[in-house]
Amino acid sequence: MRSADRPAPTGVDLERLDATIARGFGEAAESATADNLAVVVTHRGALVAERYGPGVGPDTTLISWSMAK
């Protein structure tokens, strides 16, 4: 689900967040890579945005190394 589908918490610029996520998935001209499979963004403990690549969903197990700590 893209961030635009959720209410914006105070202090979160959803347009900027959506643009950043799009770059991470190779959807913007300045994107260096499109290697991301999933992105989940939280702000002060609340889910703000989530996005999944093809064949990936919220129940897909992914290797996350240090970022899952």
SULLINZI-V333292 format. One record per backbone hydrogen bond with DSSP energy under -1.0 kcal/mol. CO is the residue of the C=O (numbers start at 0). NH is the residue of the N-H. E is the energy in kcal/mol with one decimal. If there is no record, write none. Layout:
BEGIN
CO_NH_E / CO_NH_E
END
This chain:
BEGIN
0_49_-2.5 / 1_4_-1.9 / 2_5_-1.9 / 8_11_-2.0 / 12_16_-2.4 / 13_17_-3.0 / 14_18_-2.1 / 15_19_-2.2 / 16_20_-2.5 / 17_21_-2.5 / 18_22_-2.0 / 19_23_-1.8 / 20_24_-1.0 / 21_26_-3.0 / 22_25_-1.6 / 27_30_-2.1 / 36_52_-3.2 / 38_50_-2.5 / 40_47_-3.0 / 40_48_-1.6 / 42_45_-1.8 / 45_42_-2.4 / 48_40_-3.2 / 50_38_-2.5 / 52_55_-2.0 / 56_59_-1.8 / 63_66_-1.3 / 64_67_-1.3 / 65_68_-1.9
END
